[in-house]
Amino acid sequence: MIVQLRPRRTLPSALWEDHFQESLDHPPVIPWDRAGEISAAEREQIRTSIQEFQLGEQAEGRNLTRAAQEYAAKSGDWGYLAALKLFIREEQRHAALLGTFMDKAGLPRVQKNWVDSVFRKLRRLAGLEMSICVLLTAEVIAQVYYDALFGATRSATLRVICRRILEDEEQHVRFQSERLAILRQRRSRLSAGAAVLLQRLLFAGTCLVVWRGHRLVFRAAGLTFGDFWAACRRKMGAAVALMNPRSYEW
């Protein structure tokens, strides 16, 4: 697994492709026989929240893939497209893991949610850079969410799933942040700074929406809104550092 967090060089696309393929080749061992070991009170507490995140994880990424194909044709970096497709498959595996848990724990799946619909529309209207920004916003907040869900549940099955998703998300954030750095490497400081400012505004608004919709899980994990906000800011600060073109040697 890739663990270095503050690289001096962005990782080659071929290495990211190898990383995602290795991850897909080594799925987590889940204690499915214990998936039903969840109280009625906890089931009700996490039901709506986990439904929404499960739905968000299962996106097919058609528009993102199309934008990446156009980028690869212009840049010649076809390895990035291959890595991105594997990344999408890993996201879909997260959805499958959560979905299987929900089925076994008696939690119904949903097919539509307004937050997920808004994010899908934003990605559909955007080019590669904006699509990555929207996706990265979700990935960073997901790190805080799954950590909270791990702390909020007593389910051994769900905890194993959360732990694996958290491991994957750490690398997802780096993968997406590095690509933003590559896309912005020839921009002026002003232009790059403006892009980060827009990203932070999108992130702040999304944090408020996520807290409102998932506060039962965060509170069950012992987090106040201030705790949640501080955790999100720390994670986003780390991502901003990774997407800064001046953090790397080109």
N, C-alpha and C positions, 0 to 999 in steps of 0.2 A: 504493500500500500504506500502511496505517496504521502509523506508526512511533513516535509519542509514547508513552512508557512510564509517566510519572508525571503523569497529567492532573489538573486541578483540577475538572473536571466529567466525569461519565460520558458516554460517547458515546451519542447517540440510537440507538434500535433501527433506524431507517431507514438510518442511516449504516453500521451493521454489516451490514444486508441488502445495501446497495450494495457493501460491501467483499467479502463472500463471493461475490456474483454476479460481480464483476469477476475475482476469483481463479479461479472456475470457468470463466469465459469465456477465460482465458489459461492454459491448461495448460502445464506445463513441456515443453521439448524434450528428449527422452531419447535418448541414443545406443544404441538397442536392438540395433544390429548388433554391439555390443561386450559384450553381456550374458554371452556364453559365455566371456569372457576372465577366468576365475577358476580358480585352482589347486585341485586335489583337496584339499589340506590346508586351504585357506581355506574351501572349500565345507563341509567337515566341521566346521570351527571355528564357522561362523555358522549352520549349518543349523537346529538346534533353536531357537536364539534368534530368528532371523528368522521362523520358522514361528509362534512364539507372538505376536510383535508384529503380523504380518500378520493373524492371526486376530482380535486385539483391535481392529484398525482398522476391521474390516468390520461392526461392529454396526449394526443397523438403527435403533436408538434409539426403538423403539415406546413404551416406558414413559416415557422422557424427553419425547417429543413429547406424550404424553397429559397428563403433569404440566404441561407448558408451555401446553397448551390450556386447562386448568383455571385456570392463573395468568392467562392473557390474558383469559379471560372475566371474572375478578374485577377485574383491574387496568385493562382496556381497552387494554393494550399488545400489540396484535396484531402489531405490527412485530417484537416479540421472537420470536414464534412463527415468523414468516417467516424471520427471520435464523437461528434455531436449525435449521430444516429445511435451509437452505443449508449451515450448519456441518456437519451430519451428512453431507450429500453430499460435502463436502470430505474428511471423515474416510474415507468410503468410497472416494474417489479415491486416498487414500494406500494403502488396502488393495489397490486394483486395480494401482497402480504396483508395489508390492512383490510382488504375486501374479504379474504378468507377468514381472518379473525372475526370480522363482523358477522359473517355467516354462521360461524360456529358459536359465537357468543349471543346470537339472537338479536343482532342490531341490523335493521333494514338498511339497504343501500339507497342512495338517491341518484337521480339522473340529471337534476338541474338545481343550481343555486345561483342567486343573483351576483354574489361576489365572484364566483368562478366565471360567470358569463361576462362580467365586466373585464376581467383579466384576459379572457380569450379574445374579446373584441379589440382590446388595446394591442395585443400581439398581432392580430390580423391586420390592423391598420398600419403597423410599424415596419420599418426595415430591420436589418440585422441588429444594429446597435441598440435601437429602442426596444426591440424584442428581448435582447439580453438584459437590458436594464429592468424591464418588467419582471422577467424571470428571476433575476438576481434578487429583486426585492422580496419575492416569495420565498426564495431559498434561504435568505438571511433570517427572515422571521420564522421560517420553519425550524431553524436550529433552536430558537428560543421555545417554540411551541412543543417540539418533541421532547426536549429536556423537561419541560413542565409536565407533559403527559406521563413521562416516565415516573416523575415524582408523585403524580396524582393517582396513579393506579396501583393496585396490589396484584394485578394479573401478571403472572410470570411470563405468559405468552406475549402479552402486549409489551412488556418491558424489554424482552429480547428483540422484538420488532423495532421498538424505539431506538434501542442502542445501535442496531445496524443502520437504520436510517440516518442517525446522527453521524455515524462514521462516514457514510456516503456523502451527506450534505456538506461536510467540511471540505471535501475535495471538489464537490460541485461548485461551491462558492469560489474556490481558487480557479477552477477551470474557466468559469464565466468572467471573473474579474481580470484574469490575464488576457482574455480575448479583448475586453474593453481597452486594456492598456495598449495592446497591439493596434487596435483600430484608431486609437487617439495619439499614437506616438509622434506624429508629425504636426500636431496641432499646437497652437500657441497656448501659453498658460491661461490666458483669458478664456479662450474657447473651451479648453479642457475643464477649467473651473466652473464655467457656466453649465456644462454637462453634468458635473457632479452636484451642483446646486439643484438642478431639476430632479436628479435622482434622489436627493435627500428629501425634497418636497413630496415626491411620490411615496417615498418610504414612510415619512411621517404620517401622511394621510392613511396609508395602508395599516400602519400600526394601530391607529385609532379604531379602524374598522375591525381589525383582528381582536383587539381587546374587548370591544363591545360584543362580538359574536362568540368569544371563547373564554370569557372571564371566569366562568365556573371552573374550567380546568386549571387556569392560572391560580385562582384562589385556593383550589384544592391542593395545589402544589406549594401553597404558602406564599405566593407572590402578590404583592399589592400592585396597583397600576404603576407606582413609582419604580418598583423593582423590575417590572416588565419593561418599562420604558428605558431604564438604565441598561438592562441586558441587551435590548435591541440596539441601542446606540453603540454599545461596545462592539457588537458583532458587525454593525454597519461600518464603524470606524476601521475595523480590520479589513473589511472588503474594500473600502475607499483607498486604503494604503496599497492594496494589491492591484487596484485598477489605475494607479498613478503611473503614467509612462516614465516619469523621472525616478521611479524606484528601481529601474532595471538598466542593465547595460545592453545596448543594441548592437 
